């Protein structure tokens, strides 16, 4: 398997940001780490190994990036306003820096599906819903999609426009709805076991249904908990069925 590490100084984040790519060909999947983890988290916890057959077969080409959650929502020393400002800088880094990198690495414009587990699922979903003109789908596993779950009481206009449960419920702009209604790979998965919140995926699905946006909500059984064995089973399952 091709495995290539890259990094650059991000002007949006004013720090060095790393990215790792796996594979040569296939549907591009952009992985967002969970919690305060880094770009190699999915490799350390053997999720890359779990999807290696699909990478090696050229069905998917995978990219994993760093998080800055420890500089925003997971940093209790910061005021809520500082957290959302850093979060929006991360949004800009994704669109203005990571997306062009992926296009260059794929030798031209390519379809990109966002993906992630836990807090990474939130970022993956928010990234797609904010910019469906740039991204083509999402695989969100075991996430919560209401930013108020992380903002600890702070909620301004910028928080609203980064909280999918809020802004998607009120999404009526025909331009953005047309983009989202044309997508074929919007997927929310959750187990029902310990520390999972399947209701969060159901609630997100209900909003998408009301907006006429095609999607899949896939709830697994009580034996599937909020942990890596669940996600190592979920992602290969999605790739096998979809790509």
C-alpha positions as CSV (number, residue, x, y, z in Angstrom):
1,X,0.0,0.0,0.0
2,X,1.2,3.5,-0.8
3,X,1.6,5.4,2.4
4,X,2.8,9.0,2.1
5,X,3.3,11.6,4.9
6,X,3.1,15.3,4.0
7,X,3.0,18.6,6.0
8,X,3.0,22.3,5.5
9,X,2.7,25.5,7.4
10,X,-1.0,26.4,7.4
11,X,-1.6,30.1,7.0
12,X,-5.2,29.7,8.3
13,X,-4.1,27.9,11.5
14,X,-0.6,29.5,11.9
15,X,1.0,26.1,12.6
16,X,2.3,23.1,10.9
17,X,-0.3,20.6,9.9
18,X,0.3,17.0,8.8
19,X,-1.6,14.7,6.5
20,X,-1.1,11.0,5.5
21,X,-2.4,9.4,2.4
22,X,-3.0,5.8,1.7
23,X,-3.4,4.2,-1.8
24,X,-3.1,5.2,-5.4
25,X,-6.6,5.3,-6.9
26,X,-10.2,5.2,-6.0
27,X,-12.9,7.3,-4.2
28,X,-11.1,9.9,-2.1
29,X,-12.1,9.7,1.6
30,X,-11.0,12.4,4.0
31,X,-10.8,11.2,7.7
32,X,-11.3,13.6,10.6
33,X,-9.7,12.3,13.9
34,X,-11.8,11.8,17.0
35,X,-11.4,14.1,20.1
36,X,-7.9,15.5,20.4
37,X,-6.2,12.8,18.3
38,X,-3.8,13.2,15.4
39,X,-3.6,12.3,11.8
40,X,-2.2,8.8,12.5
41,X,-5.0,7.8,14.9
42,X,-6.8,5.7,12.3
43,X,-3.6,3.8,11.6
44,X,-2.8,3.2,15.2
45,X,-6.2,1.8,16.0
46,X,-6.0,-0.5,12.9
47,X,-8.9,1.1,11.0
48,X,-6.6,1.6,8.0
49,X,-5.7,-2.1,8.2
50,X,-9.4,-3.0,8.3
51,X,-10.0,-1.2,5.0
52,X,-6.7,-2.1,3.4
53,X,-8.2,-4.6,0.9
54,X,-10.3,-1.8,-0.6
55,X,-7.4,0.6,-0.7
56,X,-5.2,-2.0,-2.4
57,X,-7.9,-2.8,-4.9
58,X,-8.1,0.9,-5.9
59,X,-11.7,1.3,-4.7
60,X,-10.8,4.1,-2.2
61,X,-7.9,6.4,-1.6
62,X,-7.8,7.7,2.0
63,X,-6.5,10.9,3.6
64,X,-6.2,11.5,7.3
65,X,-5.5,14.9,8.8
66,X,-4.8,16.4,12.2
67,X,-7.5,17.8,14.5
68,X,-7.3,21.1,16.4
69,X,-10.0,20.2,18.9
70,X,-7.5,20.6,21.8
71,X,-7.3,24.3,20.6
72,X,-11.0,24.8,20.4
73,X,-13.9,22.7,21.9
74,X,-11.8,20.5,24.2
75,X,-9.8,23.4,25.7
76,X,-11.7,24.6,28.8
77,X,-9.3,27.4,29.3
78,X,-10.6,29.2,26.3
79,X,-13.7,31.4,26.1
80,X,-16.5,30.1,23.8
81,X,-15.8,32.9,21.3
82,X,-12.1,31.9,21.0
83,X,-13.2,28.3,20.5
84,X,-15.5,29.0,17.6
85,X,-13.0,31.3,15.9
86,X,-10.4,28.6,16.0
87,X,-13.0,26.1,14.7
88,X,-13.8,28.4,11.7
89,X,-10.1,28.7,11.0
90,X,-10.0,24.9,10.8
91,X,-13.0,25.0,8.4
92,X,-11.0,27.3,6.1
93,X,-7.9,25.2,6.4
94,X,-9.9,22.2,5.1
95,X,-11.5,23.9,2.1
96,X,-8.6,26.2,1.1
97,X,-5.6,23.9,1.9
98,X,-6.6,20.3,2.3
99,X,-9.0,20.1,-0.7
100,X,-6.4,21.5,-3.2
101,X,-3.8,19.1,-1.8
102,X,-6.1,16.1,-2.4
103,X,-6.8,17.3,-5.9
104,X,-3.1,17.7,-6.7
105,X,-2.4,14.3,-5.2
106,X,-5.1,12.8,-7.4
107,X,-3.8,14.6,-10.5
108,X,-6.9,16.7,-10.9
109,X,-10.4,17.5,-9.5
110,X,-11.8,14.5,-7.7
111,X,-14.9,13.6,-5.6
112,X,-14.2,13.8,-1.9
113,X,-16.2,12.0,0.8
114,X,-15.7,13.2,4.4
115,X,-15.6,10.6,7.2
116,X,-15.0,10.4,10.9
117,X,-15.8,8.8,14.3
118,X,-17.2,10.5,17.4
119,X,-16.1,14.2,17.3
120,X,-14.6,13.5,13.9
121,X,-18.1,12.5,12.7
122,X,-19.3,15.9,13.7
123,X,-16.6,17.6,11.7
124,X,-17.2,15.4,8.7
125,X,-20.9,16.1,8.7
126,X,-20.5,19.8,9.3
127,X,-17.8,20.0,6.5
128,X,-20.2,18.5,4.0
129,X,-23.3,20.4,5.0
130,X,-21.5,23.7,4.9
131,X,-19.8,23.1,1.5
132,X,-21.8,20.6,-0.6
133,X,-20.4,22.4,-3.6
134,X,-16.9,21.1,-2.6
135,X,-17.6,17.7,-1.0
136,X,-19.7,14.8,-2.3
137,X,-20.8,12.9,0.8
138,X,-20.2,11.9,4.4
139,X,-19.7,8.7,6.4
140,X,-20.4,9.8,10.0
141,X,-19.9,7.1,12.7
142,X,-21.1,7.5,16.3
143,X,-21.4,11.3,16.2
144,X,-23.4,14.0,17.8
145,X,-24.4,16.8,15.4
146,X,-25.5,19.5,17.8
147,X,-22.6,21.9,18.6
148,X,-24.3,22.8,21.9
149,X,-23.1,19.4,23.1
150,X,-19.6,20.7,22.9
151,X,-19.9,24.5,23.4
152,X,-20.8,24.3,27.1
153,X,-23.4,27.1,27.1
154,X,-21.8,29.4,24.6
155,X,-23.8,29.8,21.4
156,X,-23.5,32.8,19.0
157,X,-24.3,33.2,15.3
158,X,-21.1,31.5,14.2
159,X,-21.8,28.5,16.5
160,X,-25.3,28.3,14.9
161,X,-23.8,28.1,11.4
162,X,-21.5,25.3,12.6
163,X,-24.2,23.2,14.3
164,X,-25.8,20.9,11.7
165,X,-28.8,20.2,13.8
166,X,-29.6,23.9,13.9
167,X,-28.8,25.3,10.5
168,X,-29.9,22.3,8.5
169,X,-33.3,22.3,10.2
170,X,-33.7,25.9,8.8
171,X,-32.0,25.3,5.4
172,X,-34.2,26.7,2.7
173,X,-31.8,28.1,0.2
174,X,-32.6,26.4,-3.2
175,X,-28.9,26.6,-4.3
176,X,-27.6,24.7,-1.3
177,X,-30.5,22.3,-1.1
178,X,-30.0,21.4,-4.8
179,X,-26.4,20.5,-4.1
180,X,-27.4,18.3,-1.1
181,X,-30.3,16.7,-2.8
182,X,-28.0,15.5,-5.5
183,X,-25.7,13.6,-3.2
184,X,-25.7,9.8,-3.1
185,X,-23.4,9.0,-0.2
186,X,-24.7,10.7,3.0
187,X,-24.5,8.1,5.7
188,X,-25.0,8.2,9.5
189,X,-24.1,5.1,11.5
190,X,-24.3,4.3,15.2
191,X,-24.3,1.4,17.5
192,X,-26.8,1.1,20.3
193,X,-24.3,0.0,23.0
194,X,-22.4,1.8,25.8
195,X,-21.7,5.5,25.2
196,X,-23.4,5.5,21.8
197,X,-26.1,8.0,20.9
198,X,-28.2,6.5,18.1
199,X,-30.8,9.2,18.7
200,X,-28.4,11.8,17.3
201,X,-28.2,10.0,14.0
202,X,-31.9,9.5,13.9
203,X,-32.5,13.2,14.6
204,X,-30.1,14.2,11.8
205,X,-31.8,11.8,9.5
206,X,-35.2,13.2,10.2
207,X,-34.0,16.7,9.3
208,X,-32.6,15.4,6.0
209,X,-35.8,13.6,5.2
210,X,-37.8,16.8,5.7
211,X,-35.5,18.6,3.3
212,X,-35.7,15.9,0.6
213,X,-32.0,15.0,1.0
214,X,-31.1,11.3,0.2
215,X,-29.3,9.7,3.1
216,X,-28.9,6.5,5.1
217,X,-29.2,6.0,8.8
218,X,-27.8,2.6,9.8
219,X,-28.2,1.7,13.5
220,X,-26.3,-1.4,14.7
221,X,-27.1,-3.5,17.7
222,X,-26.6,-3.2,21.4
223,X,-23.3,-5.2,21.2
224,X,-21.7,-2.3,19.2
225,X,-20.3,0.3,21.6
226,X,-18.5,3.6,21.2
227,X,-15.2,2.1,20.5
228,X,-12.7,1.1,17.8
229,X,-14.0,-2.5,17.2
230,X,-17.3,-0.9,16.1
231,X,-15.7,1.5,13.7
232,X,-13.4,-1.1,12.3
233,X,-16.5,-3.0,11.3
234,X,-18.6,-0.1,10.2
235,X,-16.2,1.6,7.7
236,X,-15.3,-1.6,5.7
237,X,-19.1,-2.4,5.6
238,X,-19.9,1.0,4.1
239,X,-17.0,0.9,1.6
240,X,-18.0,-2.7,0.5
241,X,-21.6,-1.6,-0.2
242,X,-21.0,1.8,-1.6
243,X,-17.7,2.1,-3.5
